[in-house]
């Protein structure tokens, strides 16, 4: 694991927090919003540091901020637990996120993602090429690249080179991705030990209803991506299979590069349709009809992929 020393931080922009600490706080908030940290769940400080690929010091400072805001509480053994009330989590997360200033790391991360999606940067890049392009310090650029590496979007090459993984940048790759997701997600629903996380399902339903109530012109593509990705990851999580979880998380990370262009191609009606299809799938799972849920899910993904639904055999 490559951890970025806190000594490379830029000057603290607010509330005594360094740029790295603010970035870590934002990434923890993102994990909470994506449902990777469930209400009441304990999470060790060291595990968070490993997951975010940073040292424990910035994680500790970020957690202290979230604790002061009433989002988490400290538990014995250097661990923290998320508060139990989903409504309180949503309110506190929104409050903290609004107060945190934007960071150079987040800005450059979003710029690199957008540039890669538009083909403005090559699959193989060097830090020497990227530094003048984005006009940031070497430490900031390295943190962005480490984050992209943690998300499985780039791999480190010998020297100072980085290579973007094969992404969904052509029709064949997109078709193969949807075929893979249909296989994994529908198979997850077929697992005999499938369990429904009722609290998480309730959060997902509320998030989808919020999207349906939003003005399409003001709906942020990153918010839609979070809701959409969280839905598919939660469906798979019920199977309790770590390899299924890893596979879908990787697919969502690959889709992150194309999310802006994909979102702009969506009509308002398609966003509504997608939300309604998600809600119908959640309802079928909660009603205990996973066969119906799998059929609805296959239809949903097949429509998005635009290929026939009868490819492949039934999983039940």
N, C-alpha and C positions, 0 to 999 in steps of 0.2 A: 504494500500500500504506500502511495506517495502522499505525504501530508505536507501542507503548506505551512511554514512557520509563521507565527503571528507577527514576527518582526518585519515581515514584508508588507504589512497593512498600510493603507493610506491613512491620513489623519482622520481622527474620529469626527464624523459629521454631526452627531446628535447624541444627547443623553449619555455621553461618556463611552459610547460604543464605537469600535473601529469599523472600518468598511467590511472587513471579513466577518466580524461578529454580526453586523446587520445582514449580510448575505446569508449567514448560517441561520439567523432567525427567520428570514424569508423562506428558506428551504425547509425548515421545520414546519412552518405554517403551511407550506404547500403539501407536505406529507400528511398533516392533520386534515386539510381540506380534501385531499384525495382518499381519505379513509384508511390510510396505512397505519394510523395510530388510533385505535378504537376508544370510545369513551370508557373511562375507568381503567384502561390498560396501563400497566407499568412498563417503562422503557428505560433501561440502564443508560447512563451518560456515555459510557464507553461504547456501547452498541451504536448509539447515534453518531458518535465520532467516527466509527468505522464505516457506517453506512454513508456518511457525507464526505468521507475521505479527508478529514481535517483533524487537527489535534484536539485534545479535550478542553483546552482553555477557551477557545471561542464558543464551543458548544455550551460550556458551563455558563458563560456570560449571557448567551442567547436564552438559555433555559431560565436563568434568573429573571430576565426581562419578562418572559411569558408567565412566570410564577407571580410576579408583581401585578400583572394584568389579570390574574385570576383564571388563566387558561389551564394551567397545570399546577400540581401540588407535589412537594418533595416527599419521597418515601425513603425508608431505610436503605442503606447500601448504595448511595450515590445513584439512585434511580428516581424517576419522576413518573407521575401518573396523570393522565388526562382527566379533567373533571368529568363527572358522570352525565351531566345534563347536555344533550345535543344542542338545544337552543342556546344555552350559555356558551358552548364552544363556538357556535356560529357567530354570535354577537361579539365575543372576545376576540376571535380571529380577525373579524372585519375591522374592529377598533384598532388592534395592533398593526395590521397591515396598512391602514390609512395613515398611521403616525410614523411609520418607518420611511425614511427618505429612499429614493431610488439610488441604486448603487451602480458604479461603473461595471461591476461584474455582471449584473443582470442586463444592463444595456448592451454590453458587448456580446453576451450570450444570445440575446434575441437577434442582434444584428448578424451574427455568424449563422444562426439557424435560417434567417431570411435569405442571406446571401447564398447559402448552400441550396436552398429550395429553388432559387432563381438561376442557379448555375453560374453564379458570379465568382465562385471560388472552386478550385479543383478538388478532386478526391484526395490527392496528396498535397499537403501544405506544410510549410515550415514556420516556426515562430518568427524568423527573420522577415518572412513575407507578410505575416499578419500584424506585426507590431506597428509599422507605419500606416497600414490600412485603417486600423481602428484607433490609433493615437492614444494608447494606454500604456501603463507601466508593464514591465515584464512580469511582475508579480500578479497583476490583475489578469493578464492574458493567460498565464499559467493556471490560475484558479479556474478560469472558464474552460480551458482544455481538460483539466482534471475532472471538472463536473461533467463535461461531455463524455469523457472516458467512463466515469462511474455510471452514466446512463446507457452505456454500450453503443454510443454513436461514433466514437473515434477510438483508434488504437495507437499506442505509442510506437514509433518507428525508431530505428537506430539514429543516434544523434539528436537533433532537435526537430525531427519530422513527425508528423501525425497523419494518419490516414482515416478518412471517413469510411464507415462500414457501408456495404451495399445498401442503398436505401430504396424507397418506393418511388423512384424517379422515372419509371417507364411502365407501360401498360402490362407487360409480362410480370414485372415485380409486384404490381398491385394485385393482379389476378392471383398470383401464387400466394400472396399474403392473405387475401380473403379466403382462399381455399384452406389454408393452414388454420386460420382462425375459426372457420366453420367446424373443422375437425376437432380442434382442441376445446372450443367453448361448448359445443353440443355434447362432446364426450364427457366433459366435466359434469354436465347435468345428468348423465347416465350413471354416475358413480353411486354405488349402493349406500355409501356413508355420507351422502350429500347433506349438508346442514345449512339452514337458513339463519342468517344473522338479522334478526328482526329489527334491531336498532339501526343497523346500517341500511337495511332496506327502507326504513322510514326516512332516513336522511336523504337517500337517493330520490325517493318519491318527492320530497320537499324541494330538492334541488331542481328536478325536472319541472315541477309546477312553477317554480320561480322563472325558469327559462320560458315556459309557455306564456307567462304573464308579462315578460319583458318586451320592450320595444325592439324589434329586429334591428333597427338602425343603431341602437346603443348597446346591443349585446356584444360583448368582447369575445373574440375568437378563442382566447386562452381560457376564458371561463367555460365556454361551450366544450372545448377540448377536455378540460378537467372533468366536467360532468359526464361526458361521453366515455372517457377512459375509465373513470371510476365505476361506471355501470358495468362495463365488460370485465374489469378486474374483479369486481364484487361477485358477479355471476360465477366466475371461475373459482374464486376463493372458497365457495361453498363445498367444493370437492375435497378440500383439505390436502391437495397434492402440490408440494412445493415446486415440482417441475412444470406443472401446468401454470402456476403463478408466474414463474420466471419467464415462460414462453410468452404469455400475454403482456407482461410488463415490457418485454423487449419489443413486441409488435407495436405497442403504444408509443414507445420511445422512437421507433423508426417513423411512425406517423407524425410525430411532433415536427419533423423537418418540413413536411408538406402541409401542416395544419392551416397556415394562412391562406394558401391558394385554394385548398379544399373548402375552407369556410366561405371564401368569396364566391365560389361556384354554387354554393347552396342557396336555393330559393327560400323565402320565408316559409312557404308551404312544406318544403322538405324538412326544415328544422322541426316544425310542428309534428309532421308525420313521424319523424325519428323519435321524438319525445313520447308520442302516444304509443309507438311500438315498444319502446323500452318499458313504459308503464304496464302495458298488457303482459309483457314477459314476466315482470316482477309479480304481477297479480297471479299469474298461472303457477309460478313457483311457490308462492305463499299458500295457494289453495291446494298444494300437494300434487298438482298435475304437471310433472316435469316432462312428460311426453309431449304435451301441448306446448309447454315453454320451449322445448328444443325445436319443435316445428316452427314456432313463431320466430325464434332466433335464427334458424336457418333461412327463413324467408327474408328476414330483416337484413342479414349479411349478404344474401344472394342479390337482393335489390341494389344494395350499395355497390356490389362488385359487378353487377349487370351481367351475370352469367346464369344458366339454367339451374333451377333448384334441385333437379333430380340427379345431379352428378354425385356419385358416392352412394353408399348403402345406408340404410337406417341403422342407428346406433342402439335401438331398443329392441 
